[in-house]
Amino acid sequence: MGALSGKHAMVTGAGSGIGRAVARTFADARAAVTVVDIDAGAAEQVCRRIVDAGGTATAVVADVSEPGGCDRAVAAAVERHGGIDVLCNAAGIIRRGSVTEISEDDWTRVMAVNVDSVFLLGRRVVPLMEAAGGGSIVSIASGWGLKGGDRAAVYCASKAAVVNLTRAMAIDHGPRGIRVNCVCPGDTDTPMLRQEAAQLGAETTAFLAEAAERPLARIGRPEEIAAAVLFLAADTGSFVTGVALPVDGGGIA
């Protein structure tokens, strides 16, 4: 509690799943949170829950795969909270299929949401953090950013890009006091995991049971991923940068 007291945090994709858990975890840690999502209703709901619990939050509707959406989100955070000390890039989508199965439009959209958003927000947020004397950026990558997976070509490519972009940004901006890390979740109990089952034409219960085949014999909870993000975002991770941290119940092992 209080690990982010006095800090201003922005979380993208904060309307559901891991992003929502991160936004609430940051608020519990006493950060003022800018809740960014493309779904207005979802963003407002998360914002209300934070405020009702005694926290500080602002909802911003934006598509962070586009420059204009990133401009709007950052401007709102600066106007309402004075800046951005912590950025969590949690916006993400998945399209399952091999390179011969997915469409070119799906390839472009997944790369835009999963990778371009990290680049676009980095261009806007890093200068703010430099002017403030430092900051922390944590992106949500994936275990499939560290190893391959079947019928997930564009998702694997996008998350591998996030992992190596994280390393490059850590090298470039560390001297100015900015730490850049990413968390690599394994299968986690989110709406996106169930969307995968639908995309593959799989029965949901069987799909989730297969996803649980890892040393801890279960899928993860969004709050468990958020706890790792908080560790990296706060001073608890003050000497950690350029790291891709698996939080996957032993899946990579």
C-alpha positions, 0 to 999 in steps of 0.5 A: 500500500502506498508504493506509488503515493504521489505518482501519476500513472497511465494504463492503456487497455485498462477497461478489462483484463490485465489492464483493468487489474493494473489500473486498480492495483496502481490506485490501491498503491495510491497513484492517480490513474489515467484509465485509457481504453477504446471502450468508453463504458469500460473505461468509465466503469473502472474509473468509477470503481477506483473513485468509489474506493477512495482513489483518484482516476480519470477515464480517457477514451482513445485508440492508442494504436493511432497518433491522435489517440495517444496525443489525446490520452497524454494531454488528458493525463497532463491536464488532469494529473500534472504528468505521467510518472508511470506508464503501463502499456496493457492494450493488446489484441490477439488473432489466432492463425498461421501466416497463411490463415490470418488476413493482411488486415489482421496482421496490420491491426495486431501489430498496430495495437500491440507494438505501434502503441508502445512506440507512439506513447513512448515518443510522447511520454519519455520527454515528460519523464526526462523533464521530471527527472525519471519514470517507469514504463512497463509493457505487457508482452507475453510468454509467446514473446519469448518462445513460439506458439502454434497458429499465433504468428502475428501475436508471437511476432508482436509480443517479441517486438515488445520484448526487444523494444523494451530492451532498446528503450531501457538502454536508450533512456536509462541514463535519464532515470527512466526504467523500461521493463515488460511482463510476459504473462502466461495464459491468464483468466481474461476475456481475451483468453476466451476469445482465443477459444472462439477464434480457434473453434475450440470448446471453452472448458477444454481450451482452458484446461489445456491452458492450465497444463503448466507446473502450477497446474492452473491459469493465472489471475489478472491480479497476479500479473498486476502485482508483478507490474507494480513491483517493476513500476514502483521503487521496489524495482528501482535497479531493474530495467530492460527485463522481460519477466515471465509471470506464467506459472512455470510455462516457460520452464 
